Amino acid sequence: MNVTTSLTTKRLVLRLYRDLRRYGSQLQFTDRDYFLRRIRQEFDQSRSLTDPKDIEFCYKRGRELLDKARVI
């Protein structure tokens, strides 16, 4: 993975995190605190990923959650 790809990936992951946090703060019919805590936990666990396929899988999983507007 080159530097440009790495920076782009970091930017995309950070944007996903922010979007999930915004989505979580707008939830009405579920426990917001649980959702936000779970998002933080998932990102903390995935922080050490280095394999591009694993990173892409986790990213797509997060995007799907936003696109379908579903809770974890």
N, C-alpha and C positions, 0 to 999 in steps of 0.2 A: 504494500500500500504506500503510495507516494504521499508527499506532504500536502499537496492540493486536495487529494481525495480524503485524507485524514481530516483536514480542516472543514471540508464540505460535510463530511459525516458528523463531525462534532456539532456543527451548526444545525444540521437537520435534527439530531438527537436533542439538542437543547431546545429547539423550537417545539418538538414533540412534547417534551417535558412541560414547557410553558403552556401549550395548548391543553394538555391533560389537566394541569392545575386550574386553568380557567374553566374548563368544562366541569371539573369537580366542585368548584365554588358556586356553580349555577344549579347543582342538583337539588331537586325538591323532594323526591319520594324515596330517598335513601340517606344513609348516614354519611354526611360530607366528610366528617373527620376520619372515618374509616377509609373512605375512598382516597383521600389525600395521603393518609398514612401508608396505604397500600401502594400508591403510585411511587412514593418516596422509597419504600422498601424494594420494589421491583427495580428501580433505577440504581439503587445502591448495590443490589446483588449483581446487576449486569455491568457495573462499572469496570470490572476487571476483564471483560470479554476482549479478545484480540482477533479472533477469527472473523473475517468479514462476513461469512455466511451466518454465523451466530448473531452478529450485530444486525444484519439485514432482517433476520427472522424476528428478533425482538422489536425492531423498528416497525416492521409490517404489522406485527401483533398490536402494537400501540395505535397505529394509524387506523386499523380495522375497528378498534374499540371506539375511537372518535367518530369514524364514518358511520358506524352502526348505532352510535349513541347507546352503548351498553355498559353496564357496570361490571367490573371484574368479578 
